[in-house]
Amino acid sequence: MREEINKITILPGINKFGENERFEKIDIKKGQVVAIVGHTGAGKSQLLYDLERLAQKDTKSKRKILVNDEVPDKELRFNPKRKLIASLAQSMNFFTDMSVGDFLQLHLESRGKKSKKGLIKEVIDETNKITGETISPKMNLLNLSGGQSRALMVSDVANISISPIILIDEIENAGIRKEEAIKILVEEGKIILIVTHDPSLALSADKRIIIKNGGVVKILNTSLKEKGIAHYLNWIENYGLDIREKIRKGEEIKNVEIYCEPIKSKNKIQI
């Protein structure tokens, strides 16, 4: 039986110039979302790599990762059956010629899980909440778009994967409803780290890790005001996705709605 993971901790290492990172530690608890931000090439992917390996000063950053305040044993680090971490890369295209339903059933069996009644349907229903392009159990994996594939894997990781820690690389590029995708993972009690350039994702996270020159230079706890801004930005983007879907269906767009005061009210003004 898998032990419960309540917290992971990042201990400092060095940046690409060999200078020590100036933070004591970064604790990330169960159910929290952390955004990793910085310019392209700043070193965000290295932090994901350190986390995926549960690094013990054996990567070029020299960082150390603790699990529940302890050094993880070799079984946790290297045994795939006890894999703590699942990664969602920028590209999630499949190369297996099988149906969506068969893939999910195979994943259930590979994880040693019995097919709980309705679980596959639940995964697909959740998938369709976050993608504008509906999928069905009979669709072939090879025919899924990039957005459909990413949405399916988000729901799969939330409901079938045994991994309690999820690393996501630039989910904003998938063309899916990001806020709903993260909500699904949080509700399953996952620890979530997201590399992102997207302001709404960064501001909706519980905290932000800022990377520069290969090192962590700042850790910010997200304020309530920032979360309100993120909520507004998400509404704008989701409204844009709704318009996109109407255009795809050949509908005429006669007006645009502006969302006002995202925290206190949901009044709309037509222009």
N, C-alpha and C positions, 0 to 999 in steps of 0.2 A: 504493500500500500504506500502511495506517495505521501511523504511528509509535507506538512503545510508550510508554504513559504510566505512569511509575513512581511519580510523586508529584505532588500538588498542594499549594500553600501559600497560607494565608490571612494576609494582612498587615493590621494594624489600621487601623480607621477611627474613626468617632465614633458615640456613642449618640444617642438622640433629643433630648438636651439640648445637643448639640454638644460634649460632653466626649470627649477622646481615650480610646480603649480602651487598657487597660494590659497589653498582652502584646506580646511581640516578634514572634512568628510562630507559626502552627499548621501543622505538616507532617502530611499524611495520605498514607500509602504504599499501594501496590498490595496488595490483599488485606485491608486494614484496614476495620474498621467503627467509625464515629464516631456517637455519639448527640448530638443537639442538644436540650437540655432547658431548661425555664423555664415560668413561669406563662403562661396564655392571654393573648395580647396583648403578650408580652415582647419580641417581635422575631425569633422563630425563622424565620418565613417569609421575612423580609428576607434572612437569611443564605443560605437556599436560593436566593433570587432572585439574590443576588450571585454565587453559585457557578454557577448556570445561565447567567448572562450572561458569566461569566469577567470580572467587573467590574474596571475599571481606574480606580478613583476617580471613576467616572461614574454612580454610584447615590447615593441619599441617605445611605447609610452611609459613603461615601467609602473603602470597603475596596478592596483590590487582590488579585487572585488570580494566582498564578504556576503554570505547568505545567512540570514538570521543571526547576524553579528559573529559568525564563525567562518573560518577558512573552509571552503567546500572540499569534500574529499574527492579522490580521483574518480570514484564511481559517478558522482554528480557531474564532473567535468567531461568525462570521456565515454561513459556508457550511454549509447543512444536510447536504450530502454528507459533511462531515468532522465531524459532530456528536459531540462528546466526551461529552455528558451526556444521560442518559435520566431522565425524571421519572415516578414512580408517585404519582399524586394520591390523595386520600382516596376519591374516587368514580371508579370505572373502568368504568362501564356503557357498553356499546357501542350504536351507532346504525346499524350496518351489517347489512343483511339477507343474511347468508351463513353457511355452516357454519364451525365451528371449524377443520376441516382446510383449507378453502379460504382462510380468513383467514391461517393460518400459511404456506401455500404462497405467497400473495400477498406476505406480508412477506419471505419468503426471496428472492423474485424482485426486490422493490423494493430490497433490500440488495445486489443483484448476486451473490447466492450461488446455487450450484447445489443442488438438493435432495439432500443427502446421504442415502443410503439409511438409513431408520429414524429420521431426525432429528425429523420431525413426531411420530412415535410417542413418541420420547424426551421431547419437550416435554410431550405430554399425560400421559405416565406420571409425570413430575415434578410436573405440576400436581396430579394426584390424590394425591400424597404430602402435599400441604399444604392440601387442601380436603376437608372431610368429605362434600361432595356431588360424587360422581364425574361427570366429563364424558367425552364421546366425540367423535371427529372429525366425526360426522354431526350433532351438536347445533347448533342455530342460535344465533349469538351473542346475539341479542335475548332468548333464553330463559334466559341465564345469570344467576345471582344475583350480588349484589355481591361475595360471597366467592369464587365461581367465577371471576368476571372478574378479580379482583385476583390470584388464584393463577395463572391463565393468563398474565397479563402478567409476573408474576415469572419464570416459567419461560421465557417468550418473550424477555425482556430478558437472561436468563442465557445462552441458547443461540443466539439469532438476532441480537439487537441488536449493532451494532458499537460502541456507546458503552461506554467503559471506566469511566465514573463514573456512579453511580446515586444519585439523590436520592429519598428515600421520605418521604411525609408521613403519619404516624400509621397505620402498617400494622396496628396493634392493633385498629382498628375494623372490620377486614374479616372477622373470625370464622374466620381460617385458622390453621394451625400456624406461628406466626411464626418459631420457632427453626429449623425445617426450611427455611423460605423464605430466611432470611438465609444459612444454610449453603450452599444452592444457588448463591447469588450469590457468596459468598466463594470457593467451589471453582472458579469461573470467573475468579478473579483480579480482580474488580471492586473499585473504590474505592467504599465505600458510606457515605452520610450519611443518618441517620434522624432526623426530627423526631418526638419521642415523649413521651407522658406515662406510658408503661408501664414500671413498675420493672424487670421482668425483661428487657425489651429494653435499657433504659439500662444495667443492670449487666452485661449480656453483651457490650456493645460494648468495643472496645479502649480508648477514651477518651470522655469526656463534655465537651461544650462547654456551659457554663451561660450563659444569656442573661438579662439584666435591663435594663429601660428602653432596649431597642433596642441594647444593647451586650454584648460578651463580657466577663463579669466573672470567670470562672474556667475553667481547663482541668484536668481530673482524669484521670489514668491509672487504669484499672480494676484493682483489686487482685485477687489470687487468691481471697481470701475473698469478695469481691463477686461474682466469677464463680460461685463455689459457691452463693451465695444465689440468683443468677439461674437456675442449673440447677435448683434446688429449686422455684422459683416457676414455671418452665416446665413441670416435671413436673406440678405441681398443675393448671395450666391445660390441658395436654394430656389429663390424666385427666378433667377436666371435659368436654372435647370428646368423649371416648370415651363418657361417660355420656349426653351429649346425643344422640349417635348411637343409643345403645341405646333411649332414650326415644322417639326418632322412629320406630324400628322396632317399637315397641309392647312392648318387653321390660320385665320387672319388675326393679327394682333392689333387691337383697336386702341388700347391704352396701356399705360404702365402705372403700377401702384408704388407709392413711396411709403416705407414703413417708418413710423414716427415713435419716439420715446420707447426704445426696446425693453426697458425694465418695467416702467410704470403702466404702460398701456399698449394696446395693439391697434391703435387708430390707423387708418390708411387714407391717403390722399391720392386721387386720380389726377394724372396730368395728360 
